[in-house]
Amino acid sequence: MGADKMPWLIIIILILVIGLLLAYILLYKKEIRDIAKKVELINSNDTNKKISVQINSKEIRELAYQLNDMIGHYKNENIKIAKAQQEFKEEITNISHDLRTPLTSIAGYLQMVESEKTPERKKEYHGIIRRRVNTLIKLLDEFFEFTRIESDEYILQFEKINVSNVLTETVSLFYYDFIAKDSEPIMDMPTRLIYISADKGTLKRIFQNLIQNYLNHGTGNLYVSVKEDGKHVCISFKNHAINMDNETAERLFQRFYTADKSRNKRTTGLGLAIVKNLINQMNGEIKAYIENSFLVINIKF
């Protein structure tokens, strides 16, 4: 009798196992459908919701974790894209302003030249127009150079360079600019020769841009120093900056950024962005910070 019942018992157990498997499969399918609906909801709505699961399954939990990670990455990328688009719009606005300002001025003075009969006044207006044209040319040159550097068309020729010599030579080019600003460069140079491997023309352009930035925006005297700490050659530019904080100082190297909100200095905001790009190409580092009301720009090679 016991032997006759065994097949039925096995059949009942198999039916129960198959039933449980089917129920579990249906539960899995329902959970996957729910996850799919949640993904669709999150994808079509700006929401911070995350995918949660109802069944205690390692595979389903791992799937939900990976999807949440992917959604988080996707949302972060969207935020970056939106921020980049906003920055691009602001940059286009700034470029338009930078170019339109001298052009509008030139157009105005041309009208004044046409209506003016006094030779002395005409000569004065012609001089102003010439300066505005030169400003416009300088702005366009900076746009062109920045584009060329960004597209890796800027070829460097590395050689052994005496840093102090190049720096002193570059500072001397601005002799009359310092006099006009009623300031002076205070140089702190080492007694021994310090060399780096760099492109001489590019290094001079870096120093020129930093000095020009000081002449346009700085106050007080400009302090320039060259030091060596055994591992790096450190070149420092420092000037008084009462109304600047570290957050502003860190943004100085962003393209088209200018701390002069009125943008009345007729600058593109590209000078320091060009500096950083060129220093990076020569395997150097640059950073700006505020220390005791001074803006300090440090370069390391």
Contacts in CASP RR format, 6 or more apart in sequence:
PFRMAT RR
TARGET T0000
AUTHOR 0000-0000-0000
METHOD contacts of the structure
MODEL  1
MGADKMPWLIIIILILVIGLLLAYILLYKKEIRDIAKKVELINSNDTNKK
ISVQINSKEIRELAYQLNDMIGHYKNENIKIAKAQQEFKEEITNISHDLR
TPLTSIAGYLQMVESEKTPERKKEYHGIIRRRVNTLIKLLDEFFEFTRIE
SDEYILQFEKINVSNVLTETVSLFYYDFIAKDSEPIMDMPTRLIYISADK
GTLKRIFQNLIQNYLNHGTGNLYVSVKEDGKHVCISFKNHAINMDNETAE
RLFQRFYTADKSRNKRTTGLGLAIVKNLINQMNGEIKAYIENSFLVINIK
F
27 55 0 8 1.000
28 55 0 8 1.000
28 57 0 8 1.000
28 60 0 8 1.000
31 53 0 8 1.000
31 54 0 8 1.000
31 55 0 8 1.000
31 57 0 8 1.000
31 60 0 8 1.000
32 60 0 8 1.000
34 54 0 8 1.000
35 51 0 8 1.000
35 53 0 8 1.000
35 60 0 8 1.000
35 63 0 8 1.000
35 64 0 8 1.000
35 67 0 8 1.000
38 49 0 8 1.000
38 51 0 8 1.000
38 52 0 8 1.000
39 51 0 8 1.000
39 67 0 8 1.000
39 71 0 8 1.000
41 47 0 8 1.000
41 49 0 8 1.000
42 49 0 8 1.000
42 51 0 8 1.000
42 71 0 8 1.000
50 68 0 8 1.000
50 71 0 8 1.000
51 64 0 8 1.000
51 67 0 8 1.000
51 68 0 8 1.000
51 71 0 8 1.000
52 64 0 8 1.000
53 60 0 8 1.000
53 61 0 8 1.000
53 64 0 8 1.000
90 256 0 8 1.000
91 255 0 8 1.000
91 256 0 8 1.000
94 256 0 8 1.000
94 258 0 8 1.000
94 263 0 8 1.000
94 268 0 8 1.000
95 143 0 8 1.000
95 256 0 8 1.000
95 268 0 8 1.000
97 263 0 8 1.000
98 139 0 8 1.000
98 263 0 8 1.000
98 266 0 8 1.000
98 267 0 8 1.000
98 268 0 8 1.000
99 136 0 8 1.000
99 139 0 8 1.000
99 140 0 8 1.000
101 263 0 8 1.000
101 266 0 8 1.000
102 132 0 8 1.000
102 133 0 8 1.000
102 135 0 8 1.000
102 136 0 8 1.000
102 139 0 8 1.000
102 266 0 8 1.000
103 136 0 8 1.000
105 128 0 8 1.000
105 132 0 8 1.000
106 129 0 8 1.000
106 132 0 8 1.000
106 133 0 8 1.000
106 136 0 8 1.000
109 125 0 8 1.000
109 128 0 8 1.000
109 129 0 8 1.000
109 132 0 8 1.000
110 129 0 8 1.000
112 121 0 8 1.000
112 125 0 8 1.000
113 122 0 8 1.000
113 125 0 8 1.000
113 126 0 8 1.000
113 129 0 8 1.000
116 122 0 8 1.000
116 125 0 8 1.000
135 266 0 8 1.000
139 266 0 8 1.000
139 268 0 8 1.000
142 268 0 8 1.000
142 270 0 8 1.000
142 271 0 8 1.000
142 274 0 8 1.000
143 268 0 8 1.000
143 270 0 8 1.000
145 270 0 8 1.000
145 274 0 8 1.000
146 255 0 8 1.000
146 270 0 8 1.000
146 273 0 8 1.000
146 274 0 8 1.000
146 277 0 8 1.000
148 154 0 8 1.000
149 274 0 8 1.000
149 277 0 8 1.000
149 278 0 8 1.000
149 281 0 8 1.000
150 277 0 8 1.000
154 202 0 8 1.000
154 278 0 8 1.000
154 281 0 8 1.000
156 199 0 8 1.000
156 202 0 8 1.000
156 281 0 8 1.000
156 282 0 8 1.000
157 199 0 8 1.000
157 200 0 8 1.000
158 197 0 8 1.000
158 198 0 8 1.000
158 199 0 8 1.000
158 282 0 8 1.000
159 197 0 8 1.000
159 198 0 8 1.000
159 199 0 8 1.000
159 200 0 8 1.000
160 195 0 8 1.000
160 196 0 8 1.000
160 197 0 8 1.000
161 195 0 8 1.000
161 196 0 8 1.000
161 197 0 8 1.000
161 198 0 8 1.000
161 200 0 8 1.000
161 203 0 8 1.000
162 193 0 8 1.000
162 194 0 8 1.000
162 195 0 8 1.000
163 194 0 8 1.000
163 195 0 8 1.000
163 196 0 8 1.000
163 203 0 8 1.000
163 226 0 8 1.000
163 233 0 8 1.000
163 235 0 8 1.000
163 301 0 8 1.000
164 189 0 8 1.000
164 190 0 8 1.000
164 193 0 8 1.000
164 194 0 8 1.000
164 226 0 8 1.000
166 200 0 8 1.000
166 203 0 8 1.000
166 204 0 8 1.000
166 207 0 8 1.000
167 187 0 8 1.000
167 189 0 8 1.000
167 207 0 8 1.000
167 224 0 8 1.000
167 226 0 8 1.000
167 235 0 8 1.000
168 187 0 8 1.000
168 189 0 8 1.000
169 204 0 8 1.000
170 204 0 8 1.000
170 207 0 8 1.000
170 208 0 8 1.000
170 211 0 8 1.000
171 185 0 8 1.000
171 187 0 8 1.000
171 207 0 8 1.000
171 211 0 8 1.000
171 224 0 8 1.000
173 208 0 8 1.000
174 185 0 8 1.000
174 211 0 8 1.000
174 212 0 8 1.000
174 215 0 8 1.000
177 215 0 8 1.000
178 184 0 8 1.000
178 185 0 8 1.000
178 215 0 8 1.000
178 222 0 8 1.000
181 215 0 8 1.000
183 220 0 8 1.000
183 221 0 8 1.000
183 222 0 8 1.000
184 221 0 8 1.000
184 222 0 8 1.000
185 211 0 8 1.000
185 221 0 8 1.000
185 222 0 8 1.000
185 223 0 8 1.000
185 224 0 8 1.000
186 221 0 8 1.000
186 222 0 8 1.000
186 223 0 8 1.000
186 224 0 8 1.000
187 224 0 8 1.000
187 225 0 8 1.000
188 223 0 8 1.000
188 224 0 8 1.000
188 225 0 8 1.000
188 226 0 8 1.000
189 225 0 8 1.000
189 226 0 8 1.000
190 226 0 8 1.000
190 227 0 8 1.000
190 228 0 8 1.000
194 226 0 8 1.000
194 228 0 8 1.000
194 233 0 8 1.000
196 233 0 8 1.000
196 301 0 8 1.000
197 301 0 8 1.000
198 282 0 8 1.000
198 301 0 8 1.000
199 282 0 8 1.000
202 278 0 8 1.000
202 281 0 8 1.000
202 282 0 8 1.000
203 282 0 8 1.000
205 274 0 8 1.000
205 278 0 8 1.000
206 275 0 8 1.000
206 278 0 8 1.000
206 279 0 8 1.000
206 299 0 8 1.000
209 271 0 8 1.000
209 272 0 8 1.000
209 274 0 8 1.000
209 275 0 8 1.000
210 237 0 8 1.000
210 272 0 8 1.000
210 275 0 8 1.000
210 297 0 8 1.000
211 222 0 8 1.000
211 237 0 8 1.000
212 271 0 8 1.000
213 271 0 8 1.000
213 272 0 8 1.000
214 222 0 8 1.000
214 237 0 8 1.000
214 239 0 8 1.000
216 265 0 8 1.000
216 267 0 8 1.000
217 259 0 8 1.000
217 260 0 8 1.000
217 265 0 8 1.000
218 239 0 8 1.000
218 240 0 8 1.000
218 241 0 8 1.000
218 295 0 8 1.000
219 239 0 8 1.000
219 240 0 8 1.000
219 241 0 8 1.000
219 242 0 8 1.000
220 239 0 8 1.000
220 240 0 8 1.000
221 239 0 8 1.000
221 240 0 8 1.000
222 237 0 8 1.000
222 238 0 8 1.000
222 239 0 8 1.000
223 236 0 8 1.000
223 237 0 8 1.000
223 238 0 8 1.000
223 239 0 8 1.000
224 235 0 8 1.000
224 236 0 8 1.000
224 237 0 8 1.000
224 238 0 8 1.000
225 234 0 8 1.000
225 235 0 8 1.000
225 236 0 8 1.000
225 238 0 8 1.000
226 233 0 8 1.000
226 234 0 8 1.000
226 235 0 8 1.000
226 236 0 8 1.000
227 233 0 8 1.000
227 234 0 8 1.000
227 236 0 8 1.000
228 234 0 8 1.000
232 300 0 8 1.000
232 301 0 8 1.000
233 300 0 8 1.000
233 301 0 8 1.000
234 298 0 8 1.000
234 299 0 8 1.000
234 300 0 8 1.000
235 298 0 8 1.000
235 299 0 8 1.000
235 300 0 8 1.000
235 301 0 8 1.000
236 296 0 8 1.000
236 297 0 8 1.000
236 298 0 8 1.000
236 299 0 8 1.000
237 296 0 8 1.000
237 297 0 8 1.000
238 294 0 8 1.000
238 295 0 8 1.000
238 296 0 8 1.000
238 297 0 8 1.000
239 294 0 8 1.000
239 295 0 8 1.000
240 293 0 8 1.000
240 294 0 8 1.000
240 295 0 8 1.000
241 249 0 8 1.000
241 290 0 8 1.000
241 293 0 8 1.000
241 294 0 8 1.000
241 295 0 8 1.000
242 293 0 8 1.000
244 259 0 8 1.000
244 290 0 8 1.000
244 295 0 8 1.000
245 290 0 8 1.000
246 289 0 8 1.000
246 290 0 8 1.000
248 259 0 8 1.000
249 288 0 8 1.000
249 289 0 8 1.000
249 290 0 8 1.000
249 295 0 8 1.000
250 287 0 8 1.000
250 288 0 8 1.000
250 289 0 8 1.000
251 257 0 8 1.000
251 259 0 8 1.000
252 259 0 8 1.000
252 272 0 8 1.000
252 288 0 8 1.000
252 297 0 8 1.000
253 272 0 8 1.000
253 273 0 8 1.000
253 275 0 8 1.000
253 276 0 8 1.000
253 286 0 8 1.000
253 288 0 8 1.000
254 273 0 8 1.000
255 269 0 8 1.000
255 270 0 8 1.000
255 273 0 8 1.000
256 268 0 8 1.000
256 269 0 8 1.000
256 270 0 8 1.000
256 273 0 8 1.000
257 269 0 8 1.000
257 273 0 8 1.000
258 265 0 8 1.000
258 267 0 8 1.000
258 268 0 8 1.000
258 269 0 8 1.000
260 267 0 8 1.000
275 286 0 8 1.000
276 286 0 8 1.000
279 285 0 8 1.000
279 286 0 8 1.000
279 299 0 8 1.000
282 301 0 8 1.000
283 301 0 8 1.000
284 299 0 8 1.000
284 300 0 8 1.000
284 301 0 8 1.000
285 299 0 8 1.000
285 300 0 8 1.000
286 297 0 8 1.000
286 298 0 8 1.000
286 299 0 8 1.000
286 300 0 8 1.000
287 297 0 8 1.000
287 298 0 8 1.000
288 295 0 8 1.000
288 296 0 8 1.000
288 297 0 8 1.000
288 298 0 8 1.000
289 295 0 8 1.000
289 296 0 8 1.000
289 298 0 8 1.000
290 296 0 8 1.000
END
